[in-house]
Amino acid sequence: MSIKKRMYRAFLLFFIKVSVSPVHGFWNEFKFYPKFETPWCSADDSCSFGYYCDKFILSRHGTCKKLETIGLSQSDFDAGTYRITTAGEYVLTEDISFAPHSANNTQSYDRSTVLECCKPRPEQFVSNGGTYPDLPYSLGFFAAITVETKYVHIDLRGYTIEQSKEHALMQRFFAVIELASSPFIPGQGPANFGPEISSGRYVRVRNGTIGRSSHHGIHGNDNYRVYIDDVAFKDFEVAAVALNGVNGLVIRNSSAKSRLDVPVTGRFSGSMFVYHYVKALHEKGVGTELAVAGVQKTAANIRTELEDAIVNVYEDIVINDRETIDSSEHPDEYAIFHNAKKVVDGNAYGFLTNSLGVAVNGFPWTKDKDDKHRHSKNINFESVTVHDLQADIKEVIALKRADIGKSVNDPLGNVLQLRNVHPDDETKLITISSHDDEEAEYKGNVVTNAQLFVAKCILEGKVPDSLHLPITTNTINADIVTWAEASGTTQPERFLSDLLTKLAPDPEDIGYFCDGDTMFHVNKGIVGFKIDNTDEATLQDCHVVNMTNFGASGSTICGKYYRSHPKDTISGYGGAAVRAFSFAGSNDVHVKDSSVSKLISQHGCAVGYDIMTDSSNIKLESCTTNTVKALGGGSSPQTVYDGCGVVFGQASKDCELKEYCFQTPHSVFGRSVKVMDGGRSNVVENEICEKI
């Protein structure tokens, strides 16, 4: 071999060694390095914070180049979402409270200012020469920051970025940081969010606090290489981090704590959604009227009543800075929207990984995987804690359209709620007159009146395409409108039993769906680490402390069912459950040196580690549980009340539990079991507490 060839070979070996070595391989060691220009970097962007991998042409390698540093201050957010479309190191220079177009900046305000607060102005949309794409922002500013490109580093510098109290009330779906140009992939979500999505890649977020959010701290779809380090997530309602279809995720030295001062229930979100329709139809001059208890309500009436309710809630929560709605000043709004426990009334999670797309259906199976719902993979959690996660999950009973197999909801997906009760008195119904379907007539309220009015306009063909409002998802049909308008008359169709017969003619069909929330998402309870449709994950030194679900056991109105909700995947009612760790449709997951402490379900099951559906090769090593309690019971025949350390589901296989120490769980009405193994080829070793 010639000297020239030997030198070339030596150089090539050196090149390969440097490129893949742990020193330069970011995704091998997951650590930050001093800010210097590294000679070589790999396709995984193995550079220090503030640098990116500038690839060689036709090569997977390159050199680390310094990212441009951009400072972010409060003024960058005053007009709306800060869209990151260019690579860079983005650095907070102060605390950020996201409150665009606030109506709370003076002591004098009017209803029009309140109703238009927090939203993009018409001139801000691309169609009018602005910078915000029309469709993704059609329902408001859904994030404080969007990351729509690659090589984006966000350094919080010890500061806090959060949604203001005002914006959190008026914009009920939101992420402080959205790792994409839209909160939904094409074809999903409550509205048309556009035909494409641009997702963040090689994204790093570190060193600070991500605070109040009406939904998520960080959310994204179809992301690649996301690193979150030393971030405290506080006061989120749905999840600290929720990433769907992510390839390469590292979360280290971080924590999650949910919001404990949520002033309204999910019903308020529905009122804000349907208001878009009512306002547009009124301004269009539609002549449709809705009869309610013998009174004809015009578009102006419907709009004014809904606006009054929204403004009254705003006045109590924002202007008067109350924690809850004033029951004496605004009793009707209190009855519909009051949040008694002041925690989220739907599913809540600490950290969630999921297949591409929404995570609103039941716990998934591996067989659900396809190109459209591809799994998340290459996930690493290290030294991460979920603490004080609380929820009071409400079951929303939905009417059933047997002809299409769907729930009855308005065009934005909000259930037409008939059986909702007063927050202080469960015997007192808000929307209908009686618990007995044979006697129940429609009484109505500002939200259901608006939903029925919009549906009637759709049925009459009075929603023109020029309004750009989706209508095909509306399932409120003519029979439902006719029933509602018969209230206060002597017509036989005024009773709910008559409507149920039309919606579900089969006498064996109860005519309702159970086990859903206000948007007809499947109720799944609260989960600390929810690992769904995820392959190749490691969770080390992860802990769940003090989680409580106050939610009641399931309603008896649907009888003893196996699965009531058409999108559910496990039997029974799920909304009252608490799980510290859950794995559904996931494979090759290793959980080590992790713990569960003080896990409480007031009216359902409590499980430390739940290996669900057809998950396989889930390994739990040196894990503990302490104080796992299933306290309550009820008349619900489909609610599970067990307290368990670990559950291996019937379809799980090739899983392993070793070197564990579980305190015996406590259940008042169900089973108290350390290990429940119903799967196949699972290995459970002896408990060894002295080694942990």
C-alpha positions in Angstrom: 0.0 0.0 0.0 1.4 3.4 -1.0 2.1 6.1 1.6 -0.5 8.3 -0.1 -3.2 5.5 0.3 -2.1 4.9 3.9 -2.4 8.6 4.8 -5.9 8.7 3.1 -7.0 5.6 5.1 -5.7 7.0 8.4 -7.5 10.3 7.7 -10.7 8.5 6.9 -10.6 6.4 10.0 -9.9 9.5 12.1 -12.8 11.3 10.4 -15.3 8.4 11.2 -14.1 8.1 14.8 -14.5 11.8 15.5 -17.9 12.0 13.8 -19.5 9.3 15.8 -17.6 9.6 19.1 -19.5 10.5 22.3 -17.6 13.7 22.6 -19.1 15.0 19.4 -22.2 12.8 19.2 -25.0 14.9 20.8 -27.5 12.1 20.7 -25.1 9.7 22.4 -24.4 11.6 25.6 -27.2 14.2 25.5 -25.2 17.0 27.0 -24.2 20.6 26.3 -20.6 21.4 25.5 -18.5 24.6 25.7 -19.2 27.1 23.0 -16.4 26.5 20.5 -16.4 25.5 16.9 -16.2 21.7 16.8 -14.1 20.4 13.9 -16.6 17.8 12.8 -20.3 17.1 13.4 -22.7 14.4 12.3 -26.1 14.5 10.7 -27.5 14.4 14.2 -26.3 18.0 14.7 -23.7 17.1 17.4 -22.8 20.7 18.3 -23.0 22.8 21.4 -25.9 25.0 22.3 -26.0 28.0 20.0 -24.3 26.1 17.1 -25.6 24.0 14.3 -24.1 21.4 11.9 -23.3 23.0 8.5 -23.2 19.9 6.3 -20.7 19.3 3.5 -22.2 18.9 0.1 -23.2 15.3 -0.5 -22.0 14.4 3.0 -23.6 13.5 6.3 -20.9 15.5 8.1 -19.9 19.1 8.4 -18.6 21.7 10.8 -20.3 23.4 13.7 -21.3 27.0 12.9 -22.5 29.7 15.2 -26.2 30.5 15.1 -27.3 34.1 15.0 -28.5 35.2 18.4 -31.8 37.0 18.6 -33.1 38.5 21.8 -36.8 38.3 22.6 -38.6 40.8 24.8 -42.2 41.5 25.8 -42.6 43.9 22.8 -42.0 41.0 20.4 -45.2 39.3 21.6 -47.6 42.3 21.9 -49.1 41.9 18.5 -49.3 38.1 18.6 -47.5 34.9 18.0 -43.7 35.1 17.5 -43.2 32.9 14.4 -39.7 31.4 14.1 -39.1 30.7 10.5 -35.3 31.2 10.4 -32.6 29.2 12.2 -31.1 31.0 15.2 -30.5 31.1 18.9 -33.5 32.8 20.4 -32.8 34.2 23.9 -35.4 35.7 26.4 -34.3 39.0 27.8 -37.1 39.3 30.4 -40.3 37.5 31.6 -43.0 37.2 28.9 -46.7 37.3 29.5 -48.5 36.6 26.3 -51.5 39.0 26.0 -51.9 40.3 22.5 -54.6 42.9 21.9 -55.6 42.9 25.5 -58.8 44.5 26.7 -57.5 44.7 30.2 -55.1 47.6 29.7 -57.4 50.4 30.9 -60.1 50.8 33.5 -62.6 51.6 30.8 -63.6 48.9 28.4 -66.7 48.0 26.4 -68.1 44.7 25.2 -66.7 45.0 21.7 -63.2 45.3 23.1 -63.7 42.2 25.2 -65.1 40.1 22.4 -62.4 41.0 20.0 -59.5 40.8 22.5 -56.7 38.4 22.2 -57.4 37.6 18.5 -55.6 38.4 15.3 -56.8 41.6 13.7 -58.1 41.3 10.2 -55.1 43.2 8.8 -52.8 40.7 10.4 -53.9 37.8 8.1 -51.9 37.0 5.0 -55.0 37.5 2.8 -55.0 41.2 4.0 -51.3 41.7 3.6 -50.3 40.5 7.1 -48.0 37.8 8.4 -50.4 35.2 9.9 -51.7 32.4 7.6 -55.5 32.7 7.5 -56.5 29.1 8.3 -54.1 28.1 11.1 -55.0 31.3 13.0 -58.7 31.3 12.2 -59.6 30.4 15.8 -57.0 32.7 17.4 -53.4 32.8 18.5 -52.7 29.2 19.3 -49.1 29.7 20.6 -46.8 32.3 22.0 -43.9 30.9 19.8 -44.1 28.7 16.8 -41.0 26.9 15.5 -41.4 26.2 11.8 -37.9 25.4 10.7 -34.7 23.6 11.6 -31.8 24.5 13.9 -33.7 26.6 16.5 -32.4 27.0 20.0 -34.5 28.7 22.6 -32.7 29.8 25.7 -35.1 31.0 28.4 -32.2 32.4 30.4 -33.9 31.7 33.7 -37.0 33.7 32.7 -40.7 32.7 32.5 -42.8 32.7 29.4 -46.5 32.1 29.9 -50.0 32.9 28.7 -51.6 35.8 30.6 -54.7 35.1 32.7 -56.8 37.0 30.2 -55.6 35.2 27.2 -55.8 31.8 28.9 -59.5 32.5 29.5 -60.3 33.7 26.0 -58.1 31.3 24.0 -58.9 27.9 25.4 -56.5 25.8 23.2 -52.9 27.0 23.3 -49.3 26.0 23.6 -46.6 28.3 24.9 -44.3 26.8 22.3 -45.8 25.1 19.3 -43.1 23.1 17.3 -45.0 23.6 14.0 -46.8 26.1 11.9 -50.2 24.7 13.0 -51.5 22.9 16.1 -52.9 20.2 13.9 -51.8 18.1 11.0 -54.0 18.6 7.8 -57.4 17.1 8.2 -57.5 17.2 12.0 -58.7 19.7 14.6 -62.0 21.5 15.2 -61.7 23.6 12.0 -59.8 23.6 8.7 -56.2 24.6 9.7 -54.8 24.3 6.2 -53.4 21.8 3.7 -49.9 21.7 5.1 -47.7 21.9 8.2 -44.1 22.9 8.7 -42.6 21.2 11.7 -39.5 22.1 13.8 -36.4 20.0 13.5 -33.2 20.1 15.6 -34.9 22.2 18.3 -33.5 22.8 21.7 -35.2 24.5 24.6 -33.5 25.1 28.0 -33.0 26.9 31.2 -36.2 28.5 32.5 -39.9 28.2 33.2 -42.8 27.6 30.8 -45.8 28.8 32.7 -49.5 29.2 32.4 -51.2 27.6 29.4 -54.8 26.7 28.7 -53.5 23.5 27.0 -49.8 22.7 26.6 -46.4 23.9 27.5 -44.8 22.5 24.4 -46.7 20.8 21.7 -45.8 19.5 18.2 -46.3 17.1 15.4 -43.8 15.4 13.1 -40.7 16.8 14.9 -37.2 15.5 14.6 -34.5 15.8 17.3 -36.0 17.8 20.1 -34.0 18.5 23.3 -35.5 20.0 26.4 -33.2 20.6 29.4 -33.7 22.3 32.7 -37.2 23.5 32.1 -39.9 23.8 34.8 -43.4 23.5 33.4 -46.0 25.1 35.6 -49.7 25.8 35.4 -50.5 23.9 32.2 -54.0 22.4 31.9 -53.6 19.5 29.5 -49.9 18.5 29.3 -46.5 19.9 29.9 -45.1 18.4 26.7 -47.1 16.5 24.1 -45.3 15.5 20.9 -46.9 13.3 18.2 -44.8 11.4 15.8 -41.5 12.7 17.1 -38.3 11.0 16.1 -35.6 11.8 18.6 -36.6 13.4 21.9 -34.5 14.1 25.0 -36.1 15.6 28.1 -33.7 16.1 31.1 -33.6 17.8 34.5 -37.2 19.0 34.1 -40.5 19.0 36.0 -44.2 19.4 35.4 -46.9 20.8 37.7 -50.5 21.4 36.5 -52.6 24.5 36.9 -54.6 24.7 40.1 -56.6 27.9 39.4 -58.6 27.1 36.3 -61.7 29.3 36.5 -64.0 27.7 33.9 -64.9 24.3 32.5 -64.5 23.1 29.0 -68.0 24.4 28.2 -66.6 27.9 28.1 -64.3 26.9 25.2 -67.4 25.7 23.3 -69.1 29.0 23.8 -66.1 30.8 22.3 -66.0 28.5 19.3 -69.7 28.7 18.5 -69.6 32.5 18.9 -67.5 32.7 15.6 -70.6 31.2 13.8 -73.2 33.3 15.5 -71.4 36.6 14.9 -70.7 35.8 11.3 -74.3 34.7 10.6 -75.8 37.7 12.3 -73.5 40.1 10.4 -74.6 38.3 7.2 -78.2 39.2 8.0 -79.7 35.7 8.1 -83.4 35.7 9.0 -83.5 32.3 10.7 -85.2 32.2 14.1 -85.1 29.6 16.9 -88.1 29.0 19.1 -87.1 28.3 22.7 -90.0 27.6 25.2 -92.4 29.4 22.9 -90.2 32.5 22.4 -88.8 33.3 19.0 -85.1 34.2 19.1 -83.5 36.0 16.2 -79.9 36.0 15.3 -79.5 39.2 17.2 -81.1 37.7 20.3 -78.9 34.6 20.2 -75.8 36.8 19.6 -76.6 39.3 22.4 -77.3 36.6 25.0 -74.1 34.7 24.2 -72.0 37.9 24.2 -73.5 38.9 27.5 -72.5 35.5 29.0 -68.9 35.8 27.7 -68.5 39.4 28.8 -69.9 38.6 32.3 -67.4 35.8 32.8 -64.6 38.0 31.5 -65.6 40.8 33.9 -65.5 38.4 36.9 -62.3 36.6 36.1 -60.2 39.3 34.4 -61.5 42.8 35.4 -62.4 41.9 39.0 -59.6 39.4 39.2 -61.8 36.7 40.8 -60.8 33.1 40.9 -64.3 31.9 40.0 -67.5 33.3 38.5 -69.7 35.4 40.8 -72.7 33.2 41.5 -74.8 36.1 42.9 -74.1 38.6 40.1 -74.1 36.1 37.2 -76.0 32.9 38.3 -76.7 31.7 34.8 -73.0 31.9 33.8 -72.0 30.2 37.1 -74.4 27.4 36.4 -73.0 26.7 32.9 -69.3 27.4 33.3 -68.3 27.3 37.0 -65.3 25.1 37.8 -65.8 23.9 41.3 -62.4 22.2 41.9 -60.4 24.8 39.9 -58.5 22.1 38.0 -59.0 21.0 34.4 -62.2 19.0 33.8 -60.7 16.8 31.1 -57.8 14.4 30.6 -54.5 15.6 31.9 -50.9 14.4 31.4 -47.4 15.4 32.5 -45.5 14.2 29.4 -47.0 12.5 26.3 -45.5 10.9 23.3 -47.9 9.6 20.7 -48.1 8.6 17.0 -48.6 11.4 14.5 -51.8 13.3 14.9 -54.2 14.0 17.8 -54.2 12.0 21.0 -57.9 12.3 21.8 -59.0 8.7 21.2 -58.6 5.7 23.4 -55.3 4.2 24.5 -53.8 3.0 21.1 -52.6 -0.4 19.9 -49.5 -1.1 17.9 -51.6 -2.3 15.0 -52.8 1.3 14.6 -49.4 2.1 13.1 -49.3 3.2 9.5 -47.8 6.0 7.4 -50.5 8.4 8.6 -50.1 7.4 12.3 -46.4 6.6 12.5 -45.0 6.0 15.9 -42.7 8.2 18.0 -39.3 6.7 18.5 -35.9 7.3 20.0 -37.2 8.8 23.2 -35.1 9.6 26.4 -36.4 11.0 29.7 -33.7 11.5 32.4 -34.2 13.1 35.8 -37.8 14.2 35.1 -40.5 14.7 37.7 -44.2 15.1 37.5 -45.7 16.5 40.7 -49.1 17.9 41.9 -50.9 16.9 38.7 -54.6 17.2 39.4 -57.9 17.0 37.4 -61.6 16.7 38.0 -62.7 14.9 34.9 -66.3 15.4 33.9 -68.2 12.9 31.9 -70.3 14.5 29.2 -73.3 12.4 28.0 -73.8 12.8 24.3 -76.8 12.1 22.2 -76.2 9.3 19.7 -77.0 9.4 16.0 -77.5 5.7 15.2 -77.8 6.4 11.5 -74.2 7.6 11.3 -72.7 6.1 14.5 -71.6 9.5 15.8 -72.3 11.8 18.7 -74.5 14.9 18.3 -72.3 18.0 18.2 -71.9 21.4 16.5 -69.7 21.9 13.5 -66.6 22.6 15.7 -67.0 19.3 17.6 -68.6 20.6 20.8 -71.2 18.1 22.2 -74.8 19.3 22.4 -75.0 18.9 26.2 -78.4 18.1 27.5 -77.8 16.3 30.7 -75.4 18.8 32.3 -76.2 19.7 35.9 -75.7 22.6 38.2 -72.2 22.7 39.8 -73.7 23.0 43.3 -76.6 20.7 42.9 -76.4 17.6 40.8 -80.2 17.1 41.0 -80.7 20.4 39.1 -80.5 20.1 35.3 -79.5 23.2 33.3 -80.6 22.4 29.7 -83.6 20.1 30.1 -86.5 20.0 32.5 -86.3 16.5 34.0 -84.0 13.5 34.5 -86.8 11.4 33.2 -86.6 11.2 29.4 -90.4 10.7 29.2 -91.0 14.1 30.8 -87.9 16.0 29.8 -88.4 19.1 27.6 -85.8 21.5 26.3 -85.2 24.6 28.5 -82.1 25.8 26.8 -79.2 28.0 27.7 -77.0 30.5 25.8 -74.6 27.8 24.5 -77.1 25.2 23.4 -79.4 27.9 21.9 -76.4 29.1 19.8 -75.5 25.5 18.8 -79.1 24.8 17.7 -79.4 28.1 15.9 -76.2 27.5 13.9 -77.4 24.0 13.1 -80.8 25.3 11.9 -79.0 27.8 9.6 -76.8 25.0 8.2 -79.9 22.8 7.6 -81.6 25.7 5.8 -78.6 26.3 3.6 -77.9 29.7 5.0 -74.2 29.4 5.7 -72.5 30.6 2.5 -69.1 29.4 1.5 -67.9 33.0 1.6 -67.9 32.8 5.4 -65.2 30.0 5.3 -66.9 28.2 8.2 -66.8 24.4 8.2 -70.3 22.9 8.3 -69.9 19.2 7.2 -69.0 18.2 10.8 -72.3 19.3 12.2 -74.4 16.4 13.4 -77.3 18.3 14.9 -80.1 17.2 12.5 -83.6 18.4 11.8 -85.2 16.0 14.4 -83.2 17.6 17.2 -84.1 21.1 16.2 -87.7 20.2 15.9 -87.7 18.6 19.4 -86.1 21.7 20.9 -88.5 24.1 19.3 -91.5 22.0 20.5 -90.7 22.9 24.1 -93.4 24.9 25.8 -96.1 23.6 23.4 -98.5 20.6 23.5 -96.8 18.8 20.7 -96.0 15.2 21.5 -92.5 15.6 20.0 -91.5 18.0 22.8 -90.4 15.1 25.1 -86.8 13.8 24.9 -88.0 10.2 24.8 -89.6 10.9 21.4 -86.3 12.4 20.1 -84.3 9.4 21.3 -86.6 7.0 19.5 -85.9 8.9 16.2 -82.2 9.1 16.8 -81.8 5.5 17.9 -84.8 3.5 16.6 -83.5 0.1 17.9 -85.3 -0.4 21.3 -82.1 -2.1 22.6 -80.1 1.1 21.9 -80.1 3.6 24.8 -79.6 6.5 22.5 -76.6 8.0 24.3 -72.8 7.8 24.2 -70.9 7.8 27.5 -67.2 8.1 28.5 -66.5 11.3 26.6 -65.7 14.9 27.4 -67.1 18.2 26.1 -65.4 17.7 22.7 -66.3 14.0 22.7 -62.7 13.0 23.3 -62.4 9.6 25.1 -62.0 10.0 28.9 -58.8 8.4 29.9 -58.1 10.0 33.3 -54.8 11.5 34.3 -51.3 10.1 33.6 -47.9 11.3 34.6 -45.9 9.8 31.7 -48.2 8.7 28.9 -46.1 6.7 26.4 -48.4 5.8 23.4 -47.4 4.3 20.1 -43.7 4.9 21.0 -40.8 2.6 20.1 -37.3 2.6 21.7 -37.7 4.7 24.8 -35.7 5.1 28.0 -37.0 6.6 31.2 -34.4 6.9 33.9 -34.6 8.6 37.3 -38.2 9.7 36.6 -40.7 10.3 39.4 -44.4 10.9 39.9 -45.4 12.6 43.1 -48.8 13.6 44.4 -51.3 13.0 41.6 -55.0 13.2 42.2 -58.1 12.7 40.1 -61.3 14.0 41.7 -63.5 12.9 38.8 -66.6 10.9 39.6 -67.3 7.3 38.5 -69.1 6.8 35.2 -72.7 7.6 34.7 -75.3 4.8 34.9 -77.4 6.2 32.0 -75.6 4.1 29.4 -76.2 0.9 31.5 -73.5 -1.8 31.9 -71.5 -1.4 28.7 -68.2 -2.9 27.5 -67.3 0.1 25.5 -69.7 3.0 25.1 -67.5 5.6 23.2 -66.9 4.4 19.6 -63.2 5.4 19.8 -62.5 3.8 23.1 -60.1 0.8 23.2 -60.4 -0.6 26.7 -63.5 -1.6 28.6 -65.5 0.4 31.1 -65.4 4.1 32.1 -61.9 5.6 32.1 -62.3 9.2 33.3 -61.8 8.5 37.0 -58.5 6.6 36.6 -55.0 7.7 37.7 -51.8 6.2 36.2 -48.3 7.3 37.0 -46.8 5.6 33.9 -48.7 4.1 31.0 -47.5 2.3 27.9 -50.0 1.6 25.1 -49.1 0.3 21.7 -45.5 0.8 22.6 -42.4 -1.4 22.2 -38.9 -1.6 23.6 -39.2 0.7 26.5 -36.9 0.6 29.6 -37.9 2.3 32.8 -35.1 2.4 35.5 -34.6 3.9 38.9 -38.0 5.5 38.9 -40.7 5.9 41.5 -44.4 6.6 42.2 -45.6 8.3 45.4 -49.0 9.4 46.5 -51.2 8.4 43.6 -54.9 8.9 44.4 -58.1 8.3 42.6 -61.2 9.5 44.4 -63.6 7.4 42.4 -61.7 5.0 40.1 -58.6 2.9 39.7 -55.0 3.9 40.7 -52.1 2.2 38.9 -48.4 2.9 39.3 -47.2 1.3 36.0 -49.8 0.2 33.4 -48.6 -1.8 30.4 -51.6 -1.6 28.2 -53.0 -2.9 24.9 -50.4 -4.9 22.9 -47.3 -3.2 24.3 -44.2 -5.5 24.2 -40.7 -5.6 25.7 -41.5 -3.1 28.4 -38.8 -3.4 31.1 -39.2 -2.0 34.6 -36.0 -2.1 36.7 -35.4 -0.8 40.2 -38.8 0.9 40.3 -40.9 1.6 43.4 -44.4 2.6 44.5 -45.6 4.2 47.7 -49.2 5.3 48.6 -51.2 4.2 45.7 -54.9 4.6 46.6 -58.2 3.9 45.0 -60.5 5.5 47.5 -64.0 5.8 46.1 -66.8 3.8 44.7 -70.1 4.5 43.3 -73.1 3.0 41.5 -71.3 2.8 38.2 -71.2 -0.8 37.0 -68.4 -0.1 34.5 -65.9 1.8 36.6 -62.8 -0.2 37.9 -61.9 0.6 41.5 -58.6 -1.4 41.8 -55.4 -0.2 43.3 -52.3 -1.8 41.6 -48.5 -1.4 41.6 -48.1 -2.7 38.1 -50.6 -4.1 35.6 -49.6 -6.2 32.6 -52.6 -6.1 30.2 -53.9 -9.2 28.5 -52.4 -8.4 25.2 -49.0 -7.3 26.6 -46.1 -9.7 25.9 -42.3 -10.2 26.6 -42.3 -7.6 29.4 -40.1 -7.7 32.5 -40.3 -6.5 36.1 -37.1 -6.9 38.2 -35.6 -5.5 41.4 -38.7 -3.7 42.3 -40.2 -2.6 45.7 -44.0 -1.9 45.8 -45.9 -0.9 48.9 -49.2 -2.7 48.9 -51.8 -0.5 47.1 -55.0 0.4 48.9 -58.4 0.0 47.4 -61.7 0.5 49.3 -64.0 -1.2 46.8 -61.7 -3.1 44.4 -58.6 -5.3 44.4 -55.4 -4.2 46.1 -52.6 -5.9 44.1 -48.9 -5.3 43.8 -48.5 -7.1 40.5 -51.4 -8.0 38.1 -50.1 -10.0 35.2 -52.6 -11.0 32.6 -50.2 -10.9 29.6 -48.1 -13.4 27.7 -44.4 -14.4 28.3 -43.9 -11.7 30.8 -41.2 -12.1 33.5 -41.8 -11.0 37.1 -38.9 -11.5 39.4 -39.0 -11.5 43.2 -39.4 -8.2 45.0 -36.1 -7.0 46.4 -36.7 -3.9 48.5 -33.3 -3.8 50.2 -31.5 -3.2 46.9 -33.5 -0.1 46.1 
